[in-house]
Amino acid sequence: MSQTLLEAVQAASERWKNAFNSGDAAGCAAQYEADAVMHARPFGTFTSRDAIEGFWSQLIADGFSNVEYVEPKLEVVDEQSVLLTSGWKMNKAAGLIHKELWVLQEDGSAKLREDDFEALDN
């Protein structure tokens, strides 16, 4: 089970990165559960897929792109969830992902339930 779970999380994480890097805020938001919570330090806390899409839409509009994860670590929490932590960098910022909690959905895909990241450089 854990290999299937890890593969679902890796695929969903790649979908999120590809959406962001192609300027698709709706595609980013689609990788979150409907009532997900995102802590984007120092920007604020965004609750719900719609609020999260608004954040990514503004960031993309401000010219941020080319996100890469630096040394990501995946830890299986239980049969349905994985914790991802990582450094990250993009064209205009860098920082840390403190917690991406990916949860397996009924359709076999993984979605973000909690996202907690920090921008450290501008």
Secondary structure, 3 states (H helix, E strand, C coil): CHHHHHHHHHHHHHHHHHHHHCCCHHHHHCCEEEEEEEEEECCEEEECHHHHHHHHHHHHHCCCCCCEEEEEEEEEEECCEEEEEEEEECCCCEEEEEEEEEEECCCCCEEEEEEEEEEEEC
